[in-house]
Amino acid sequence: MNGPVVALLALLTGFLAGAVFAFVGVPIPAPPQLAGLLGIVGIYLGFRTVEYLGVGLDLLESLGV
């Protein structure tokens, strides 16, 4: 499957899961406010930026593991 199809399926799956949580009256296992959601997006964007720039540190190698 290509990227857009996988993204659409992920969105649909998340939507259905959220609907089920609301239907059975259970709080969602995600930040309930916009600030929490933006924090998750920030983590993802930071990860992708460091990956794109090609910088990083192999932590396990640095620890000798």
C-alpha positions as CSV (number, residue, x, y, z in Angstrom):
1,M,0.0,0.0,0.0
2,N,1.2,3.5,-0.7
3,G,1.5,6.3,1.9
4,P,-1.8,8.1,1.4
5,V,-3.8,4.9,1.6
6,V,-2.1,3.9,4.8
7,A,-2.6,7.4,6.2
8,L,-6.3,7.3,5.3
9,L,-6.7,3.8,6.8
10,A,-5.0,5.0,10.0
11,L,-7.3,8.0,10.2
12,L,-10.3,5.8,9.7
13,T,-9.1,3.3,12.3
14,G,-8.5,6.1,14.8
15,F,-11.9,7.6,14.1
16,L,-13.7,4.3,14.6
17,A,-11.7,3.6,17.8
18,G,-12.7,7.1,19.1
19,A,-16.3,6.5,18.3
20,V,-16.3,3.1,20.1
21,F,-14.7,4.8,23.2
22,A,-17.3,7.5,23.2
23,F,-20.1,5.0,22.6
24,V,-19.2,2.9,25.6
25,G,-18.4,5.9,27.8
26,V,-14.7,5.3,28.3
27,P,-12.2,8.2,28.1
28,I,-9.9,8.1,25.1
29,P,-6.3,7.0,25.7
30,A,-5.0,10.3,24.2
31,P,-4.7,13.9,25.2
32,P,-8.2,15.3,25.5
33,Q,-7.1,18.8,24.7
34,L,-5.5,20.6,21.8
35,A,-2.3,21.3,23.7
36,G,-1.6,17.6,24.3
37,L,-2.3,16.8,20.6
38,L,0.1,19.5,19.5
39,G,2.7,18.1,21.8
40,I,2.4,14.7,20.1
41,V,2.7,16.4,16.7
42,G,5.7,18.3,17.9
43,I,7.5,15.1,19.0
44,Y,6.8,13.6,15.6
45,L,8.1,16.7,13.7
46,G,11.2,16.9,15.9
47,F,12.0,13.3,15.2
48,R,11.5,13.7,11.5
49,T,13.6,16.9,11.4
50,V,16.6,15.2,13.1
51,E,16.2,12.2,10.8
52,Y,16.1,14.6,7.8
53,L,19.2,16.5,8.9
54,G,21.1,13.2,9.4
55,V,22.3,14.1,12.9
56,G,22.0,11.9,15.9
57,L,23.7,9.6,18.4
58,D,23.5,5.9,18.8
59,L,22.8,5.7,22.5
60,L,23.3,2.0,22.8
61,E,26.6,2.2,21.1
62,S,27.6,5.1,23.4
63,L,26.7,3.0,26.4
64,G,28.7,0.0,25.1
65,V,25.6,-2.2,24.8
